[in-house]
Amino acid sequence: MLSKVVLWTILIAPWFTLFFLKKEDIKRFMPVAILAAFLMVLYNLIAYNQKHWIIKETILPWLKPSFASGILGAFLVVTIWIFYFTYGKFWVYLVTNIVLDFMFAIFPVHFILQEKLRIYQLINITPWGRLCIFITLSIVIYGYHFWLDEVFKSN
């Protein structure tokens, strides 16, 4: 029961924080957040096929191969906030992502979701392997947003 409450909170609560941003900022950073979520869904599908983990608890059963509540909730919204505070300062962006990715992939979020709540269990990947994948994805999406900004500026 507690794990379901946590999953619903991870999905819904972050969206309420967007009320603190201007509409223009949300529009500016939503495309990169959507790409990041899409890439994370792709990674989750590949990881499911490679048996990187087993999802034991879900609130969206039709999306069970992925950690849908995390991707469609916290991950997408946190991506917007990270870009809002750090875009244009690559090294600050990268360090921020490394810290937050570490918190999710290794400690404390991974520990709480896997060890305490038993929402998922890693099988064929280590927390450090996931951290490397997350950092790589963060660099890719930064490059995408940088490119996207250049495209819109030239029009």
N, C-alpha and C positions, 0 to 999 in steps of 0.2 A: 504494500500500500504506500509506504513512504517513497519507494522508488518511482511510483507512478506520479506522485505529487511533485517530486523533484523534476521528472521529465516534462511535466506540464509547465512547471515554472521556467525551466530552461527554454521551452518553446515560446511562451507567451510574455513573460515579464520583460525581457530586453526590448520588446517593441514599444513599450510605454516610455522608454528613455528617449525615443526619437522626438517626443513632444518638446524636448529642450533644444532641438536643432531648428534652424530656419529651413523652410521648404526648399529653398535654392540649394542648400548644402546637402540635403537628402537627395535631391535630383542629381546633383553633381557626382555623388559617391555611390549611388545605388547601382549603376551599371557595373562597377568593379565588384561590388558586393554580390551581385547576381552571378557574375562570372566566377567569383571565388566559391560561391555555394555550388554552382554547376560542376566546377572542377573537384570539389570535395565529394559530391555525389558520385562522380566518375571514379574517384579514388576509392570510395566506399564499395562500389560495385566490383572493382578489381580486387580489392582486399577481401571481399566476401568470397569471390571465386578462388582466391589464393589461400583462403582460410586463415587470414590474419587474425581474425577474432570470431567469437560467437556472440551475437546479440541475444541476451537472455530475457530482457524486459523491454517492452516498447509500448508506446501509446498509439502508434500508427502502424498496425500490423501489416498493411499492404506495402509499407516501405521498410519492412524489417531488415533487408540486407544492408540498410544504411542507418546511421545514427541520426535519423531524420529530425528529431526534436532539437538536437544540437546544431545541425546544419541550417535548418530553416528558422531557428530562433536565435540563440546566442551568437553563433558563428557569423551569420549574415549581418546582424546589428553591430556586433563588435568590430567587424571589418569597416563599417561606415564610420564608427567612432575613431578607430585607429587612423584612417585616412584623414578625417576631419582635423585631428590634432597634430599629425606628423607629415602630411603630404608636402612635398617640396624640400623635406629634410631627410634624405634617404637613410642616413646612418641612424638618426633618431627612430625612424620607421623600422629599420631592421632590428635594432636593439629592443624596441618595444615588442616587436613580433617574436623575437627569440625568447624574451621573458614570458610573454603570454602563452606562446606555444609550449614552452617548458612546463608552465603551470598546468596546461591541459594534458600534455602527453606524458608527463612524469609525476609531478607533485604540485599541488594537492588534488586537483580535479580528477586525474586518473586514479589516484589512490581511493578517493571517495566513491567514484562511480564503479570501479572494479572491485576493490577489496571490501568496502563497507556496504554498498548498496547492491552489489552483484548485478549491475545492469548489463555489463558485457565482460568478456574474458579474452585477453590476448592469447593467441595460440602460436602462429608462425611469424610473429614480428615482435621486436622488443619495443619498449617505450622510447628508447633512443632512436630506433629506426623510424618510428612515427614522427619523432621530433625533426629528423632530417627531411622527411617528406613535407612536413608542414612549413618548414623554413624555405624549402625550395619553392613551394606553391606561393608563399608570400612574396618572393622575389619576382616570380612570373606575373602575379597580379599587379605589382607595383609597376612593372614594365608596361603592362597593358594600360593601366590608367595614365601613365606618362604619355604613351602613344595616343590615347584617346583625347587627352587634353590638347595635344599638338594638332590633332585633326580638327577639333572644334575651334581652336584659335585661328587656324588658317582659313576658316569659312567666313 
